[in-house]
Amino acid sequence: MTLVGVQVKLREMKPGMLSHELKEALGMPEGAPPPWLINMQRYGPPPSYPHLKIPGLNAPIPPGASFGYHPGGWGKPPVDE
């Protein structure tokens, strides 16, 4: 892949959006939260992206999903706002 090809591919990607390949590599079933969500709920969002909306942290979770620590659960529900 050329440098130009890398730049074009990076323009299509957005922070917080996981590719199908990454979800598959992490073993994430459809509708499951990313494995780092629990740590983000504990320590906060990444400081480099203070306005990034993260489902389960500062944005609503997908329809049909539920909070909890069971497999596929979205951790603890938000307590503020």
C-alpha positions as CSV (number, residue, x, y, z in Angstrom):
1,M,0.0,0.0,0.0
2,T,1.3,3.4,-0.9
3,L,1.5,6.3,1.4
4,V,-1.4,7.9,-0.5
5,G,-3.5,4.8,0.1
6,V,-2.8,5.0,3.8
7,Q,-3.9,8.6,4.0
8,V,-7.1,7.9,2.2
9,K,-7.9,5.0,4.4
10,L,-7.3,7.1,7.6
11,R,-9.7,9.8,6.3
12,E,-12.5,7.2,6.3
13,M,-11.9,6.2,9.9
14,K,-13.3,8.1,12.9
15,P,-12.3,7.9,16.6
16,G,-14.6,5.5,18.4
17,M,-15.8,3.6,15.3
18,L,-14.6,0.0,15.3
19,S,-14.1,-1.8,12.0
20,H,-15.7,-5.2,11.4
21,E,-12.1,-6.6,11.2
22,L,-11.2,-5.2,14.7
23,K,-14.5,-6.5,16.2
24,E,-13.8,-9.9,14.8
25,A,-10.2,-9.9,16.0
26,L,-11.4,-8.9,19.5
27,G,-14.1,-11.6,19.5
28,M,-16.9,-9.1,20.0
29,P,-20.4,-10.4,19.1
30,E,-22.8,-8.0,17.3
31,G,-24.1,-5.4,19.7
32,A,-21.6,-6.0,22.5
33,P,-19.6,-3.2,24.0
34,P,-15.8,-2.8,23.4
35,P,-13.8,-4.6,26.1
36,W,-12.3,-1.3,27.4
37,L,-15.7,0.3,28.2
38,I,-15.6,-0.8,31.9
39,N,-12.3,1.0,32.3
40,M,-13.6,4.1,30.6
41,Q,-16.6,4.1,33.0
42,R,-14.1,3.9,35.9
43,Y,-11.5,6.3,34.7
44,G,-13.3,8.5,32.2
45,P,-13.0,9.1,28.4
46,P,-9.7,9.4,26.6
47,P,-8.3,13.0,27.2
48,S,-7.4,13.4,23.6
49,Y,-11.1,13.3,22.6
50,P,-13.0,15.1,25.3
51,H,-16.1,15.6,23.1
52,L,-16.2,12.0,21.7
53,K,-19.6,10.4,22.3
54,I,-19.1,6.9,23.6
55,P,-22.1,4.6,24.0
56,G,-22.4,3.4,27.6
57,L,-20.2,6.2,28.9
58,N,-21.7,9.6,27.7
59,A,-24.1,8.5,25.0
60,P,-27.1,6.1,25.0
61,I,-26.4,2.4,24.5
62,P,-27.8,0.6,21.4
63,P,-31.5,-0.4,21.3
64,G,-32.0,-3.8,22.9
65,A,-28.8,-3.6,24.9
66,S,-28.7,-3.6,28.7
67,F,-26.5,-2.4,31.4
68,G,-24.8,-5.0,33.6
69,Y,-21.7,-7.1,33.9
70,H,-23.0,-10.2,32.2
71,P,-21.5,-11.2,28.8
72,G,-22.6,-8.5,26.3
73,G,-23.6,-6.2,29.2
74,W,-22.7,-2.5,29.1
75,G,-21.3,-2.1,32.6
76,K,-22.8,0.3,35.1
77,P,-25.5,2.8,34.1
78,P,-24.6,6.5,34.2
79,V,-25.3,8.2,37.5
80,D,-24.9,11.9,36.4
81,E,-27.0,13.9,34.0
